[in-house]
Amino acid sequence: MSDKSSLPILLVDDEEHIRLAASQALELAGYEVTSVDTAEKAVDLINGGWPGILVTDINLPGMDGLELMKWVVAHDSTLPVILITGHGDISMAVGAMRDGAYDFIEKPFSSELMLDVVRRAVEKRNLVIENRRLKQELEAQSAPGPRLIGNTAAIAQVRSLVYAIADTPADVLILGETGTGKDLMARYIHEHSKRRDQNFVAINCGAVPENLIESELFGHEKGAFTDAKARRIGKFEHANGGTLFLDEIESMPMTLQIKLLRVLEERAIERLGANEIIPLDIRIIAATKVDLRDAAEKGEFREDLYYRLNVVRLDIPALRERREDISLLFQHFALIASSQYGREVPLLSAERLHSLMTHDWPGNVRELRNLAERYVLLGEGCTFDFENKPITEMNGKTDMTLPEKVDQFESMLIQAELSRCAGSIKETLTSLGLPRKTLYDKMKKYGLDKKDFK
């Protein structure tokens, strides 16, 4: 039923009784159906990015079904079009299939026949959509710049949301604990947007003194205040055309929050000491480690600014909430450190892998990265400060079964070996003592891909 519910059906027929009967049969089978009586209405829907499949009668008033099919093929050749034909239209329908139609149904048709054709079309469409998603993910992961490393559902959900909003002009609010990688996430969004060739400008609102932050953001003219000896371009203006990242937004003074709200609404600034309005084409990404809504209710943050920033919200999971990614992340950071310092990556023992997996990581990914760098530099002489502390249950669960613990540890060991062998299946199966099919089965089970370890 998941395949059915994931893709809607667009039904086009000018005969109301056929529309109603076909819609009812499809809905009873679990499909979401939109029905219209003209091809022109269908075009309007498909222009909006219709994600499903099209079922259309050939004989329609105005634009007919064949013209609609040709338009759809030109618009999106992967969108399946099923034609409903009269007896005299069969040769025409066969010709339409050569021109790109998926299939045809001859009137009068049974519900079973229609459902069978629709089911096959949905399967094809789902496959196309999945291939597109995988291609997009592969391109993003192999592109230069920051990467979102991980295979867990938590990070996959974040990655999917980033893909959806990266190329839109929407402002973004990133929420995450210290060390989860909010700055990396902001850079990732910028690098995968149309703004990638323009400036990415970052400022930590908590690191700039309150008496200087307004000048830092808005810039100033010569003589605007005592020490203003020359014109200064502020961060807003420097990021024009690109992205401005405001880290620790909760630290921004209340008086400046009012001015930030105005910038967000008007997309324009004035330098201090000037009257000239400077228009901005800019995306704002703000990050915080606190609940801004809670802060607003306490009077510590402007409520109107919170709602204006919260157009798209990205919640970055803490490392303890994505433990299956720890081994992959550790090996990734170790390889980076190995390249930086010209050192080999020491083999990580099973005991130390277990220590990594059971630590709570209060410093999150930053703490893990620092440890990976120390390990590359010091090797076995590197102490894991948490090795002698009480073991915490994995995934934050206290009721994990033995098979769940075994699976998690097995996944971790395979990831570590794939990373050590740079993704080589032959070397990995040899070192683990596994038959090739067994290794592939286990990699499929744990969602591992050798390309992620090269």
FENURTA-V674787 format. One record per residue. RES is the residue in one letter. PHI is phi in radians with two decimals (NA if undefined). OMEGA is omega in whole degrees, -180 to 180 (* if undefined). BURIAL is 1 if it has 9 or more other ideal C-beta (glycine too) atoms within 8 Angstrom, else 0. Layout:
BEGIN
RES,PHI,OMEGA,BURIAL / RES,PHI,OMEGA,BURIAL
END
This chain:
BEGIN
M,NA,-177,0 / S,-1.14,178,0 / D,-1.10,-178,1 / K,-1.17,-175,1 / S,-1.23,-176,1 / S,-1.43,-177,0 / L,-2.19,178,1 / P,-1.43,178,1 / I,-1.98,175,1 / L,-1.85,-177,1 / L,-1.91,-179,1 / V,-2.15,176,1 / D,-2.77,-178,1 / D,-1.49,178,0 / E,-1.62,-172,0 / E,-1.06,-177,0 / H,-1.15,177,0 / I,-1.24,178,1 / R,-1.01,-177,1 / L,-1.15,-178,1 / A,-1.15,-179,1 / A,-1.18,179,1 / S,-1.08,-179,1 / Q,-1.11,180,0 / A,-1.09,180,1 / L,-1.18,-179,1 / E,-1.18,177,1 / L,-1.12,178,0 / A,-1.45,175,0 / G,1.79,-180,0 / Y,-1.57,171,1 / E,-1.60,-172,0 / V,-2.07,168,1 / T,-2.06,-179,1 / S,-2.06,178,1 / V,-2.38,-175,1 / D,-1.85,178,1 / T,-2.40,177,1 / A,-1.17,-179,1 / E,-1.07,177,0 / K,-1.16,178,1 / A,-1.14,179,1 / V,-1.04,179,1 / D,-1.05,-180,0 / L,-1.21,-178,1 / I,-1.18,176,1 / N,-1.05,179,0 / G,-1.41,177,0 / G,1.65,-178,0 / W,-1.04,-174,1 / P,-1.60,-171,0 / G,-1.79,-180,1 / I,-2.20,-176,1 / L,-2.03,172,1 / V,-2.08,-174,1 / T,-2.42,172,1 / D,-1.23,177,1 / I,-1.33,-176,1 / N,-1.53,180,0 / L,-2.29,175,1 / P,-1.20,-179,0 / G,1.26,177,0 / M,-1.14,-177,1 / D,-1.52,-175,1 / G,-1.12,179,1 / L,-1.20,177,1 / E,-1.12,177,1 / L,-1.09,179,1 / M,-1.04,-180,1 / K,-1.11,178,1 / W,-1.11,-179,1 / V,-1.11,-180,1 / V,-1.05,178,1 / A,-1.22,-177,0 / H,-1.37,180,0 / D,-2.70,-174,0 / S,-1.17,-179,0 / T,-1.60,-180,0 / L,-1.42,-177,1 / P,-1.17,177,1 / V,-2.05,177,1 / I,-1.85,-177,1 / L,-1.69,173,1 / I,-1.76,-172,1 / T,-2.09,168,1 / G,-1.50,-176,0 / H,-1.01,-176,0 / G,-1.42,-175,0 / D,-1.79,-172,1 / I,-1.12,-180,1 / S,-1.09,177,0 / M,-1.12,-180,1 / A,-1.17,177,1 / V,-1.07,177,1 / G,-1.13,179,0 / A,-1.13,177,1 / M,-1.13,175,1 / R,-1.15,-179,0 / D,-1.58,174,1 / G,2.24,177,1 / A,-1.16,-178,1 / Y,-1.37,-178,1 / D,-2.90,176,1 / F,-2.43,179,1 / I,-2.17,-178,1 / E,-1.62,174,1 / K,-1.28,-12,0 / P,-1.33,-177,0 / F,-2.12,178,1 / S,-1.52,177,0 / S,-1.06,-178,1 / E,-1.09,179,0 / L,-1.12,180,1 / M,-1.05,-178,1 / L,-1.13,179,1 / D,-1.15,179,0 / V,-1.15,179,1 / V,-1.10,-179,1 / R,-1.03,-180,0 / R,-1.15,179,1 / A,-1.15,179,1 / V,-1.11,178,1 / E,-1.05,179,1 / K,-1.14,-179,1 / R,-1.11,178,1 / N,-1.05,180,1 / L,-1.12,179,0 / V,-1.08,-179,1 / I,-1.11,179,1 / E,-1.13,178,0 / N,-1.11,177,0 / R,-1.08,-179,0 / R,-1.08,-179,0 / L,-1.14,178,0 / K,-1.11,179,0 / Q,-1.09,-180,1 / E,-1.15,180,1 / L,-1.11,179,1 / E,-1.08,-179,0 / A,-1.17,-177,1 / Q,-1.30,-179,1 / S,-1.67,-180,0 / A,-1.27,177,0 / P,-1.16,179,0 / G,1.76,-176,0 / P,-1.12,179,0 / R,-2.23,174,0 / L,-1.77,-175,1 / I,-1.51,175,0 / G,2.51,-179,1 / N,-2.10,-177,1 / T,-1.25,-179,1 / A,-1.06,-178,0 / A,-1.09,-178,1 / I,-1.35,177,1 / A,-1.12,179,1 / Q,-1.16,177,0 / V,-1.11,-179,1 / R,-1.06,180,1 / S,-1.10,179,0 / L,-1.16,178,1 / V,-1.08,178,1 / Y,-1.01,-176,1 / A,-1.22,-172,0 / I,-1.94,-172,1 / A,-0.99,-175,1 / D,-1.62,176,0 / T,-1.66,179,0 / P,-1.46,-173,0 / A,-1.09,172,0 / D,-1.24,-173,1 / V,-2.28,173,1 / L,-1.97,-180,1 / I,-1.85,179,1 / L,-2.06,179,1 / G,-3.02,178,1 / E,-1.14,176,0 / T,-1.01,176,0 / G,1.57,-179,1 / T,-1.40,177,1 / G,1.76,-179,1 / K,-1.15,179,1 / D,-1.16,178,1 / L,-1.10,179,0 / M,-1.08,179,1 / A,-1.10,178,1 / R,-1.13,179,1 / Y,-1.08,179,1 / I,-1.05,-180,1 / H,-1.08,-176,1 / E,-1.18,180,1 / H,-1.88,177,1 / S,-2.06,178,1 / K,-1.21,-179,0 / R,-1.55,-171,1 / R,-1.02,-178,0 / D,-1.50,178,0 / Q,-1.78,-173,1 / N,-1.23,165,1 / F,-1.86,-174,1 / V,-2.05,-178,1 / A,-2.04,175,1 / I,-2.48,176,1 / N,-1.61,-175,0 / C,-1.14,-180,1 / G,-1.58,-176,0 / A,-1.76,-179,0 / V,-1.80,179,1 / P,-0.96,-175,0 / E,-1.01,-178,0 / N,-1.35,-179,0 / L,-1.99,-170,0 / I,-1.15,179,1 / E,-1.11,177,1 / S,-1.13,179,1 / E,-1.05,-177,1 / L,-1.41,-172,1 / F,-1.67,-174,1 / G,1.34,179,1 / H,-2.68,175,1 / E,-1.62,175,1 / K,-1.02,179,1 / G,1.44,-179,0 / A,-1.11,174,1 / F,-2.65,-169,1 / T,-0.90,-176,0 / D,-1.63,-179,0 / A,-1.45,-175,1 / K,-1.54,178,0 / A,-2.70,177,0 / R,-1.13,178,0 / R,-2.26,176,1 / I,-1.47,-178,0 / G,-1.46,-176,1 / K,-1.11,178,1 / F,-1.00,-176,1 / E,-1.19,-180,1 / H,-1.15,-179,1 / A,-1.55,-177,1 / N,-0.97,-176,1 / G,1.61,-177,0 / G,-2.11,-174,1 / T,-2.28,174,1 / L,-1.94,-180,1 / F,-1.84,179,1 / L,-1.83,-179,1 / D,-1.46,-178,1 / E,0.90,-177,1 / I,-1.03,-180,1 / E,-1.13,-179,1 / S,-1.53,-178,0 / M,-1.19,180,1 / P,-1.00,-178,0 / M,-0.98,-178,0 / T,-1.10,-180,0 / L,-1.40,177,1 / Q,-1.05,178,1 / I,-1.08,-178,1 / K,-1.21,178,1 / L,-1.12,178,1 / L,-1.02,179,1 / R,-1.13,178,0 / V,-1.09,-179,1 / L,-1.09,-178,1 / E,-1.44,-174,0 / E,-1.80,-178,0 / R,0.91,178,1 / A,-2.76,179,1 / I,-2.39,168,1 / E,-2.21,174,1 / R,-1.15,176,1 / L,-1.06,179,1 / G,1.45,-179,1 / A,-2.23,177,1 / N,-1.97,-177,0 / E,-1.31,176,0 / I,-1.51,-180,0 / I,-1.93,180,1 / P,-1.21,-177,0 / L,-2.17,166,1 / D,-1.95,-167,0 / I,-2.56,172,1 / R,-1.91,178,1 / I,-1.81,171,1 / I,-2.05,179,1 / A,-1.94,180,1 / A,-2.29,180,1 / T,-2.63,175,1 / K,-1.85,-180,1 / V,-2.06,176,0 / D,-1.37,-176,0 / L,-1.15,178,1 / R,-1.15,177,0 / D,-1.12,179,0 / A,-1.11,179,1 / A,-1.14,179,1 / E,-1.14,178,0 / K,-1.53,-180,0 / G,1.39,-178,0 / E,-1.69,179,0 / F,-2.64,-178,1 / R,-1.18,-178,1 / E,-1.15,-179,0 / D,-1.15,178,0 / L,-1.21,178,1 / Y,-1.01,-179,1 / Y,-1.18,179,0 / R,-1.28,178,1 / L,-1.30,-171,1 / N,-1.47,176,1 / V,-1.28,173,0 / V,-2.21,-179,1 / R,-2.00,176,0 / L,-1.97,177,1 / D,-1.75,180,0 / I,-1.50,-178,1 / P,-1.20,174,1 / A,-1.16,-177,1 / L,-1.08,179,1 / R,-1.16,179,1 / E,-1.61,179,1 / R,-2.44,-173,1 / R,-1.05,-180,1 / E,-1.10,179,1 / D,-1.55,-172,1 / I,-1.06,-179,1 / S,-1.08,179,1 / L,-1.08,179,1 / L,-1.14,-180,1 / F,-1.04,180,1 / Q,-1.13,178,1 / H,-1.08,180,1 / F,-1.18,179,1 / A,-1.15,178,1 / L,-1.15,177,1 / I,-1.10,179,0 / A,-1.12,178,1 / S,-1.04,178,1 / S,-1.20,-178,0 / Q,-1.19,-173,0 / Y,-1.74,-180,1 / G,1.14,-180,0 / R,-2.08,173,0 / E,-1.28,176,0 / V,-1.48,-180,1 / P,-1.13,178,0 / L,-1.18,-179,0 / L,-1.58,-178,1 / S,-1.22,179,0 / A,-1.06,180,0 / E,-1.11,-179,0 / R,-1.29,173,1 / L,-1.06,179,1 / H,-1.12,178,1 / S,-1.10,178,1 / L,-1.07,-175,1 / M,-1.24,-175,1 / T,-1.78,177,1 / H,-1.35,-178,1 / D,-1.46,176,0 / W,0.91,177,1 / P,-1.10,178,0 / G,-1.58,175,1 / N,1.01,-173,1 / V,-1.11,179,1 / R,-1.08,178,1 / E,-1.11,180,1 / L,-1.13,-180,1 / R,-1.13,179,1 / N,-1.07,179,1 / L,-1.16,179,1 / A,-1.07,178,1 / E,-1.13,178,1 / R,-1.09,-178,1 / Y,-1.16,178,1 / V,-1.15,-179,1 / L,-1.28,-172,1 / L,-1.85,180,0 / G,1.09,-178,0 / E,-1.13,177,0 / G,-1.31,179,0 / C,-1.33,178,1 / T,-1.62,173,0 / F,-1.61,-172,1 / D,-0.99,-174,0 / F,-1.74,-173,0 / E,-1.08,-177,0 / N,-1.71,179,0 / K,-1.46,180,0 / P,-1.01,-178,0 / I,-1.28,178,0 / T,-1.69,178,0 / E,-1.12,-180,1 / M,-1.18,177,1 / N,1.12,-180,0 / G,1.25,-179,0 / K,-1.72,178,0 / T,-1.81,-176,0 / D,-2.16,179,0 / M,-1.14,177,1 / T,-1.37,178,0 / L,-1.06,177,0 / P,-1.03,178,0 / E,-1.14,179,0 / K,-1.15,179,1 / V,-1.11,179,0 / D,-1.05,-178,1 / Q,-1.14,-180,1 / F,-1.19,179,1 / E,-1.10,178,1 / S,-1.03,180,1 / M,-1.09,-179,1 / L,-1.16,179,1 / I,-1.16,177,1 / Q,-1.04,-179,1 / A,-1.09,-178,1 / E,-1.28,176,1 / L,-1.05,179,1 / S,-1.16,-180,1 / R,-1.10,-178,1 / C,-1.65,178,1 / A,0.92,176,0 / G,1.44,-180,1 / S,-1.28,180,0 / I,-1.16,-178,1 / K,-1.06,-180,0 / E,-1.18,-178,0 / T,-1.17,-179,1 / L,-1.19,177,1 / T,-1.20,-178,0 / S,-1.19,180,1 / L,-1.53,-180,1 / G,1.21,-177,0 / L,-2.01,170,0 / P,-1.12,-177,0 / R,-1.00,-178,0 / K,-1.10,179,0 / T,-1.09,180,1 / L,-1.11,180,1 / Y,-1.08,179,1 / D,-1.09,-179,0 / K,-1.21,177,1 / M,-1.11,177,1 / K,-1.13,-180,0 / K,-1.04,-175,0 / Y,-1.73,176,1 / G,1.20,-178,0 / L,-1.77,179,1 / D,-2.25,-176,0 / K,-1.05,180,1 / K,-1.09,-179,0 / D,-1.28,-174,1 / F,-1.99,-180,1 / K,-1.47,*,0
END
